[in-house]
Amino acid sequence: MSLHWNLYDSSFLALHFSAMAGILFEDIFDVKDIDPEGRKFDRVSRLHCESESFKMDLILDVNIQVYPVDLGDKFRLVVASTLYEDGTLDDGEYNPTDDRPSRADQFEYIMYGKVYRIEGDETSTEAATRLSAYVSYGGLLMRLQGDANNLHGFEVDSRVYLLMKKLAF
């Protein structure tokens, strides 16, 4: 009997990604809508996105002056507790003399913020099957919503990095 992993099977992805030190969530997202309720600020757009592998819903504020995003764009998104690839925690401060490998080297847009709320769809008799994790990146907000199993690493008051890179397709 041979064992073959389907790289697109969510159980394989969950196992693979949970093994990567410091990564709380990773997936590819499609931009489905931009500013559906109108733009509130000149330099910020609110993206509404859906992930490919885990079918998570993402609402994310992005500084479009720094990182322009268009409808239909695809991007890789990682939420991590540290930028260090070995999982070593950091203090959240930039250190120009630190020459250790950094996840930031592989991405185009990075933010650092704080998880301020986690909501579930639980009833009084059942645990939540879907969760929403809310993060503020200095006032730019993110809501990541979907299967609770994909958000188990998120904790209120924890500090997290968001890393994005557009994909060519």
C-alpha positions as CSV (number, residue, x, y, z in Angstrom):
1,M,0.0,0.0,0.0
2,S,1.4,3.3,-1.0
3,L,0.7,6.6,0.7
4,H,0.1,9.6,-1.6
5,W,-0.6,13.1,-0.3
6,N,-2.9,15.3,-2.4
7,L,-1.3,18.8,-2.1
8,Y,-4.8,20.3,-2.4
9,D,-6.3,18.2,0.3
10,S,-7.1,20.5,3.3
11,S,-6.0,17.9,5.9
12,F,-2.5,17.8,4.2
13,L,-2.3,21.5,4.1
14,A,-3.3,21.9,7.7
15,L,-0.7,19.4,8.8
16,H,1.9,21.0,6.6
17,F,1.3,24.5,7.7
18,S,0.9,23.8,11.4
19,A,4.3,22.3,11.3
20,M,5.8,25.5,10.0
21,A,7.1,27.4,13.1
22,G,5.2,30.5,14.0
23,I,2.7,30.4,11.1
24,L,-0.9,30.8,12.3
25,F,-2.5,30.8,8.9
26,E,-1.5,30.7,5.2
27,D,-3.6,30.5,2.0
28,I,-4.0,32.0,-1.4
29,F,-6.8,34.6,-1.7
30,D,-8.8,36.0,-4.6
31,V,-9.9,39.7,-4.4
32,K,-13.7,39.5,-5.0
33,D,-14.6,43.1,-4.2
34,I,-13.0,46.4,-3.2
35,D,-14.7,49.1,-1.2
36,P,-18.2,47.8,-1.6
37,E,-19.5,50.5,0.8
38,G,-17.4,53.2,-0.7
39,R,-13.9,54.4,0.2
40,K,-13.7,56.1,3.6
41,F,-10.0,57.2,3.3
42,D,-8.0,58.4,0.3
43,R,-5.1,56.0,0.9
44,V,-6.9,52.9,2.2
45,S,-9.2,50.4,0.5
46,R,-11.1,47.6,2.1
47,L,-10.6,44.3,0.2
48,H,-13.2,41.4,0.3
49,C,-11.5,38.2,-0.5
50,E,-12.0,34.4,-0.5
51,S,-9.3,31.8,0.1
52,E,-8.7,29.0,-2.4
53,S,-7.8,26.1,-0.1
54,F,-9.7,26.7,3.1
55,K,-12.7,28.7,1.8
56,M,-12.0,31.4,4.4
57,D,-13.5,34.9,4.0
58,L,-11.2,37.9,4.4
59,I,-11.9,41.5,4.8
60,L,-8.7,43.5,4.9
61,D,-7.8,47.2,4.9
62,V,-4.7,47.9,2.7
63,N,-2.8,51.1,2.2
64,I,-3.2,51.3,-1.6
65,Q,-0.7,54.2,-1.9
66,V,2.0,51.8,-0.7
67,Y,0.5,48.5,-2.1
68,P,-2.1,49.0,-4.9
69,V,-4.5,46.0,-5.3
70,D,-7.0,45.4,-8.1
71,L,-10.2,43.5,-8.4
72,G,-9.3,39.9,-9.5
73,D,-5.8,40.0,-8.0
74,K,-4.6,36.8,-6.3
75,F,-2.2,37.0,-3.4
76,R,-0.5,34.7,-0.8
77,L,-1.3,35.7,2.7
78,V,0.5,34.5,5.8
79,V,-0.4,35.4,9.4
80,A,2.5,34.6,11.7
81,S,3.6,35.2,15.3
82,T,7.1,35.9,14.2
83,L,9.1,36.9,11.2
84,Y,11.9,34.4,12.0
85,E,11.7,31.2,10.0
86,D,12.8,29.1,12.9
87,G,9.9,30.3,15.0
88,T,11.9,32.3,17.5
89,L,9.7,35.0,18.9
90,D,10.7,38.6,18.5
91,D,9.8,41.8,20.3
92,G,8.1,43.4,17.3
93,E,10.7,46.1,16.8
94,Y,12.9,46.4,13.7
95,N,16.5,45.7,14.2
96,P,18.7,46.7,11.2
97,T,21.7,44.7,12.5
98,D,19.8,41.4,12.7
99,D,20.9,39.3,9.8
100,R,18.9,36.1,10.5
101,P,16.6,34.8,7.7
102,S,13.3,36.6,7.8
103,R,9.9,35.7,6.2
104,A,9.7,39.4,5.3
105,D,12.3,38.8,2.6
106,Q,9.8,36.8,0.6
107,F,6.8,39.2,0.7
108,E,5.9,42.6,-0.7
109,Y,3.5,44.0,2.0
110,I,3.9,43.4,5.8
111,M,1.9,44.7,8.7
112,Y,2.3,44.1,12.5
113,G,-0.8,44.2,14.7
114,K,-2.8,42.9,17.6
115,V,-5.7,40.4,17.7
116,Y,-8.4,42.3,19.5
117,R,-11.4,40.0,19.1
118,I,-12.4,36.4,18.3
119,E,-16.1,35.6,17.7
120,G,-17.7,32.2,17.1
121,D,-21.1,31.0,15.9
122,E,-21.5,28.8,19.0
123,T,-24.9,28.2,20.6
124,S,-25.3,27.3,24.2
125,T,-25.0,23.6,23.5
126,E,-22.3,23.4,20.8
127,A,-18.8,24.6,20.3
128,A,-18.2,27.1,17.4
129,T,-17.6,25.5,14.0
130,R,-16.9,28.9,12.4
131,L,-14.8,31.6,13.9
132,S,-13.9,35.2,13.1
133,A,-10.5,36.6,14.1
134,Y,-10.2,40.4,14.2
135,V,-6.8,42.1,14.0
136,S,-5.9,45.8,14.1
137,Y,-2.7,46.8,12.2
138,G,-2.4,50.3,13.5
139,G,-6.0,51.1,12.6
140,L,-6.0,49.0,9.4
141,L,-8.4,46.2,10.2
142,M,-8.7,42.6,9.2
143,R,-11.4,40.0,9.7
144,L,-10.5,36.4,8.9
145,Q,-13.6,34.2,9.0
146,G,-14.1,30.5,8.5
147,D,-13.7,27.0,9.9
148,A,-12.6,27.1,13.5
149,N,-9.9,24.5,12.9
150,N,-8.1,27.0,10.7
151,L,-8.0,29.7,13.3
152,H,-7.0,27.7,16.4
153,G,-3.7,29.6,16.8
154,F,-5.3,33.0,17.1
155,E,-5.5,34.4,20.7
156,V,-6.9,37.7,21.9
157,D,-4.2,40.3,22.7
158,S,-1.5,38.4,20.8
159,R,0.7,40.2,18.3
160,V,0.8,39.0,14.7
161,Y,2.4,39.8,11.4
162,L,0.5,39.9,8.1
163,L,2.5,39.1,5.0
164,M,1.2,39.5,1.5
165,K,2.6,38.8,-2.0
166,K,0.7,39.1,-5.2
167,L,0.7,36.1,-7.5
168,A,1.1,36.1,-11.3
169,F,-1.5,34.0,-13.0
